[in-house]
């Protein structure tokens, strides 16, 4: 135990907590949006149990990955369709591709649903059509997909399991504290739910980009990087991702303020 209480491990723990907080924002956003699909009376418990089960499974995933990272890193399939698609495929590549496509599908489906509804009040009722168990399962599955990136990033910092597990548990506690607040904000400002879905769409693109380099990074061999029609699939940098998110948020805030101003002017003009 005393070996764990070193300045290096404490520094790594602080860095990991920061990393989990930054990478966990999109996860928390998904949990807040998805939990609203459950029956209204069960939404809080759905968020609670979804996060707890997901964090427990994330610790298990971490434990397994520490021991099987070499086995998972080895590409089990090499695509060699020159000029169309080339590169290595390993476990991480599949996780990123499947996770990215699924997140993009979810975001597009929900955006399309918002565009087709006729009455917002009836839509609120319709959103509660999924069973609580199904929503919890979705939250757990997507949490594991989101966590794969953060777990791989965490392993790049340290391989000390107690330090890694502590950082994951602390991030889970933070999500438990913030999930209700984020959900209440989305319920009171429903236009921001659209913003959240577009952010999830970008997250899906980010995961697809990570798939391009997964095998190459694992084996330290650039020839294994995925190339589509001769162009290398390059991951989006975290700086670019968060800049894009900030731009979307800024546009939404300005648009909302401008809309309120126009409506106020129209009401003033109508009275005169």
RAJOKA-V743814 format. One record per helix or strand of 2 or more residues. SS is the DSSP state (A for helix, B for strand). FROM is the first residue (numbers start at 0). LEN is the number of residues. If there is no record, write none. Layout:
# RAJOKA-V743814
SS/FROM/LEN + SS/FROM/LEN
This chain:
# RAJOKA-V743814
A/1/3 + A/6/17 + A/24/11 + A/39/34 + B/76/5 + B/84/5 + A/90/26 + A/119/8 + A/131/26 + A/160/28 + A/190/29 + A/221/3 + B/226/2 + B/230/2 + A/237/34
